[in-house]
Amino acid sequence: METTSYKIRPSKHFILTWMRKWDYDIESLRDLLEKAHTVKKVGKIKFESYTRTKGKSRKLIFVKDEEYKEIFIITGAEGR
């Protein structure tokens, strides 16, 4: 997924939970979205991306706003 021209803005919930747990910053999130092996469109502007990192699956739920060139990350999830 092309993210270099988009501003990445995580939600407060995502920052305080998943970003802290995964020890990620904005550049790590950009890299995670670039390396996503699957990106599904689950609504009009909502997406889910799936990536495998450190032996675990990471899922990001985000909104891609074409008008403002912004990706707003709502939440994340983790699995095996």
Secondary structure as UniProt FT lines:
FT   TURN            4..5
FT   STRAND          7..10
FT   HELIX           12..14
FT   HELIX           15..19
FT   HELIX           20..22
FT   HELIX           26..34
FT   STRAND          38..41
FT   STRAND          46..53
FT   TURN            54..55
FT   STRAND          56..65
FT   TURN            66..69
FT   STRAND          70..79
//
